[in-house]
């Protein structure tokens, strides 16, 4: 009598391992996409918190400074190839933004805290006035 596994048993084990690997890979991909959304959402919240802080201490935005200089947040804020938020114009008391809603950006803007920011930006024709109490963090 020979000891060992039959070809059918080996194929069965390989099929089961392949299925488990497929499930694990898809879960990993979803987790990776969720992590990218969280990073972008954190960058948006950090951007607005630091813009408010800068305006509160300086009293105005200077045209010779970039958003990265002011906040330390690089623009555009992207998820993969999708641009979710960018600045199109900086004025003394206001900043004009462009919002992207494609791909994962729409998932990011569905987060409650960010939905408030997005609604405020869109309410003022993509322009946010600073120095008031419109957007709270």
N, C-alpha and C positions, 0 to 999 in steps of 0.2 A: 504494500500500500504506500502510495506516494503522499508526502506531506507538502502543503503549500496551497495557494489560491488558484482557482480556476480563472480562465480568461473572462468569463461572465462576471465573476465577483470583482475582478480588477476594474473592468469597465464600469460597473455599478458605482464603485468607490470614486472613480475619476469623475463621473457625471455629478455625483453629490458634491464633491469638492469644487467643481466648476460652478455649480449653482450657488454655493455659498460664497465663492469669490465674486460672482456677479452681483449678489446682494450687497456684499461689503463694499464693493467699488461704487455702486450707486449711492449708498449711504454716505460714503466719503465725499462724493461729488456734491451732494446736497449740503453737507456740512461746510464744505469749502466755499460754496456760493453764499451760504448764510453768513459766513465769516467776512466775506468781502462786503456784503451789505452792511454789517455792523461797523466795519472800519469806515466806510463812506459816511454812515450816519453819525458816527463819532466825530469825523472831520467837519461835517456841517454844523453840528452843535458847538464844537470848539471854535470854528470860524466865527459864528455869530456872538458867542460869549466874548471872544477876544476883540471883535469889532466894537461891541458895546463898551468894553473896558477901555479900549484905546480912545474912543470918542469921549468917554467920561473924563479921562485924564488930560487929553490934548485939546478937546473942544472943537476939533475939526479934523477932516481927512486931508492930507496933503497930496497933490497930484504927482509929486516926484517919488512917492513911495508905492511899492507894489503891495498887493494883499499878503504875499508871502513875507514881506518885510514887517508888516503890521501884525500879522497873526501867527506866522510860522506854518501856515497851512498852504500847501501848494495847490494851485488851481490849474485846470479844472478838476473838480472832484469827480472821479470816475469809478465805475464798476465794470471791470473788463474794458471793452471798447466803448461803452456807453457813457457819455458825459452827462452827469446828473446836475451839476451846478457850476456856473462860471460867472465871472464878473465882466460886464461889457463897458462899464463907465464908472469912474469914481469922481464924485463932486465933494464939495466942502462938507456938506451935511447929509449927503445921500449917496447910496451906491446902487447901481443898476445891475441886476442879475439876469442871467438866462438859465432857465430850468429845462432839464431833459427828463422826459417821461418814458423813454424806451427801455426795453429789456428789464434788467433788475432794478433800474432807477425807480420804476413805478412801485416795486415792492418796498424800496427804501422810503419813498414819500408816504407810504401807507402807515408807517410807524407814527403813533399819536403825536409825539413831541415834534416830529418833523412835518407832519401835516399842518400844524399850526404855523410853522415858519413858511411853508410853501403857500398856504392860503394868504398870509400877510403879504408875501412878495407879489403874488398875483393880484391881490386887491388894489395895490398901488401901481399897477401897470409895470410890474417887474422892477420897481424902484422902492428901496427901503430908506425911509428917513430915520436918522439916528438923533438921539437926544431926547426922545420922548419915552413913553412906556408902552409902546405897541407890542413888542415881542419880549416876552418874559422867559427867563431860564431858571 
